[in-house]
């Protein structure tokens, strides 16, 4: 390597923005594609996996990268928007090499890969892997345990073997700031083996949040790889409506086995949701809206609304009911919108400002009617009340959208018809030898 040649550690560019020459953002880096070579030769860097605005993942050849610096990647004006598909000869650095157990050639000592760096070759736009940052000692969740050192690529061996039981701590650390939907997108694009390893390394709450954002097939696959006791714990951590949706994809015998392992109260909520038709208010609702008694104050209501674990849709209004105040509640009295809570004094009783004009939805209300209801009254959530007048739950607009969109909407680009990213007057569909992989 020539003196002064730039070295970039891959974890440092994960998630950084990719810009075209005009300063417009193309997307964000999600992984690095390399080709392993025989004889201990450093892998050649083929390109970057870039997630564009529509969440499509595309391949950006390194020959199209003009700069990797200051927390950003600069590319030429032509980017092929064809969806990235990994080839058998290609390896993903973040997805497949981090957390791998390899051996130091000189001593045979096993170490864990924490990071990998690449370097630009002199006078060319080509890059190759040159260093491996490793930790001595056994792999585990405590990243600081054991001595760390940086070695030449040729000083370690073991990357060419498919590893069983590969860890996931450092991959997760790379993506720890991602929103659940974005981390779900990362998991969706990993190999099934790696996806299972990463899912196993997530804590129950984080995995529950991520599962709620994954396509049905991925949800079922991941849940099926967990031990039954842990699968039940994760289902408990999910929103009841999402847990019910996931369980509905399983055979009845598997549903019942997992429900039996869940806490009785959590299982009861999910069983209730499973008893309704999927595309009805009862099948769409969540059983955990904000429920208050009429003698609660606005201060009490605002304290409940401030709960950071609540979705914005559920925090938009509170439902006033007679005891018991867990669904199914006592007599439903009405609701109070969040804006009304901000207009009245904190000591005001919610029972005195309740909105009784808005009729609730019966649990059998079909999806089309639920959609019309929300649109007519400009709501993002609506109460679901049974014949006896008890509040059963609330339907939120995000759950309605989930069922209105195509089944594969999580895997579909927002602009699927777009064939290429067009910059200036350059024809975006032009391709040349630089695109070959």
Secondary structure by P-SEA (a helix, b strand, c coil): cccccccccccccccbbbbcccccccccccbbbbbbbccccccccccccccccccbbbbbbccccccccccbbbbccccccccccccccccccccccccbbbbcccccbbbbbcbbbbbbcccccbbbbcbbbbbcccccccccccccccccccccccccccccccccaaaaaaaccccaaaaaaaaaaccaaaaaaaaaaccaaaaaaaaaaccaaaaaaaaaaccaaaaaaaaaaccaaaaaaaaaaccaaaaaaaaaaccaaaaaaaaaaaaccccccccccccccccccccccaaaaaaaaacccccccccccccccccccccccccccccccaaaaaaccccccccccccccbbbbcccccaaaaaaaaaaacccbbbbbcccccccccccaaaaaaaaccccccccccccccccccccccccccccccccc
